Amino acid sequence: MSTVQVKENYNTETMNDGTVLIKSDEESFHRILGNLYKSGYTHLSTIIGAQHGDSLTIDYPVSRPMKDSGQAIFVRLQTGLDPKDIKTVTDLYPSAVVYEQEVAEMLGVKFDEPRPHLLLPDSFPKDLYPLRKEVTSTDIIKILDELGVGKEEPQTIKEAPEDEYCMSIGPQHPTHKEPIRFQFFIEGETVKDVDLRIGFNHRGLEKALEEETWVQNLYLIERICGICSASHQLAYVQSAEKIQGIVDEIPDRASWLRVLVSELERIHSHVLWYGVLAHDGGYDFMFHITWRDREIVMDILEEITGNRVNYSIETIGGVRRDLTPDQVTNTIAKLKELRGLVMKHYDILDKEKSFVKRIMDIGALSYEQSIKMASVGPTARSSGVNFDLRRDVPYAAYKEIPFDVITRTEGDVHASMMVRLDETIESIDMCIYVLENLPGGEIALPFKNRLKEGAAHTRVEAPRGENIHYINSIGGKSPDRHKVRAPTLANITSLLLRFREAQVADIPMIIRLIDPCVGCMERVTFTDLKTEKSVDMSGKQLVGRINSQLKKHLPVRIFKV
Amino acid sequence: MLKELSAKVFVTALTRAPWVSHMNAGSCNGCDIEIVAALTPRYDLERFGIKLMGSPKHADVLLCTGSVTRAMAPRLRRIYSQMADPKVVVAIGGCAISGGVYHKCYNALGGIDKVLPVDLYIPGCPPRPEAIAFGVYKLLQKLGGNDI
């Protein structure tokens, strides 16, 4: 179904960025989503809930994960402040369970399948929804402090069924770089079931974003994650520019520099990833080699942006710093040196038999499962999903830069490593192309601290996959609603499938496969805090629901729940 | 006499090869990468005997990053209690010192020292590997009883 057909068939309106928004109500939205699903819109990016005065809107951005897919279509459901019995969409999109739970707990939307708490603790005040406009961060802090949330310590391990043993990994564990908790139910050395607990890194950023100004948010946004900071900032400024209506006026040089920084970030992230993968596979030599060579990218980033980690290069209307001709020649020389080194890494990782055998055929996910679970980025591309936002929904200056999208079909750890290695080389070539063909001119338009009224969303291809930002502005100094969905949250549900019948020794490698970035993922999910009940409520329901949905729609049984 | 001697041995052992363990208590990952960068070949803190341990039970120094989320605060205490004495806590990055950019966030407590006694603060968002190396140098000097 093309956007033209959508406009003919449904009651639509157009957002500031040209996105088609289908208006619907509680009766019709599920049918509309079903029709869209049948015509190829199989990817639900997230669910965006927002409060507008005394009504709530729930947006379902859906898109087609394929070549030349075009923009996402929003299906908007408008309800009163206290919506009940909203039909769940997990029968169409099994991965929507985390998004629905997020909306339910942050805004008080009640879905028709009554669910136990998944993210919020049972002790959390039942009528306190953090993203509602009635409360501010200060109020919430006061309430939580009075209740003593965060003082006591639940550390229970689940009871395993007979013949099985429960192994708890996390939140703090040598295989994790960031806090996340898995409980594996194992029989012998085989994983039978897995239970996921997230929320240890949740800080409450989306609420804070609503309370800061547009310019302050530039710097808060990039601290969602230290590895993909530029992609978050890029998605934010592009959404803001769409609202302001200045997308076409952005100077060419600024767009090209944005591409340069995004690609440099991808290089550093991918090199970091396969270094850590080698480390997790017990190949420490490779880990040290890759991290030594990664410092070259860090030097380039520092020279271009002034910072090693949080670059702060973007600003609404352009970029903050320009390149001198000297820097351009220096950077090209360094990139060529790096290309040689990455080719060497490629050679070692591809040919070192013991390591290749270690990562071959573990954690595999098929194309169908990958589509069904809406996985994104290199993780999806290693399962054969030929989709890359840089090519299919081009932003910044990606239209003008030649590059290939790399896909594999195996879907295992080895395939995802090869995809990332190829992407690293592709990105280095892109950076060299950008530097050699950098257009001249201005680098930024002036910005006056205020945005027009309107709403827009941007999807960018972060190193880990699709990163979506949605901004609603009411013309003030700060956003009315700023929704972020980082790629790891999309990939985490597919991660659960990968553990099926895996060996215990492979667990760290499989976790590493999706390149988990917990800091990104958890700006909005909630912590379990106090009671033992809240530990019980964790990922088991999530897995259970995904299983039941998958059993209905795919002829596979995923976990024993 | 014995007490003095054992204290001396402890200090020598601690300052010659302090083993570190790393704990992310709600950080954005920026500081964590810089810690690893400081330990890998370019900056190579390992030449001073500093080694990253997986388990806190093997470590003398706990490197903490992040603004301490409500969920991680009890875990942080628990990890600290598992370490053998004498032990040292280092808070790395702006959020670990005061909450940093997350000072307004409702689920962040705002700093490692709200939960644990901190011996050394390394500021920066994130601190450069050189800054981490310099901080460690100061810490070793202090532990050895030298003036800083």
Interface residues (C-beta under 8 A of the other chain):
Chain A: P130 S137 I140 I141 L144 V149 G150 K151 E152 E153 P154 Q155 P171 Q172 P174 K177 E178 P179 G199 F200 N201 H202 R203 G204 L205 K207 A208 E211 E212 Y219 L220 R223 I224 C225 G226 I227 S229 L272 F287 H288 I289 W291 R292 R294 E295 M298 R308 V309 N310 C517 V518 G519 F526 T527 D528 L529
Chain B: M23 N24 A25 G26 S27 C28 N29 G30 C31 D32 I33 E34 V36 A37 T40 P41 R42 G54 S55 P56 G66 S67 T69 R70 A71 M72 A73 P74 R75 R77 R78 I79 G100 V101 Y102 K104 C105 Y106 N107 A108 L109 C125 P126 R128
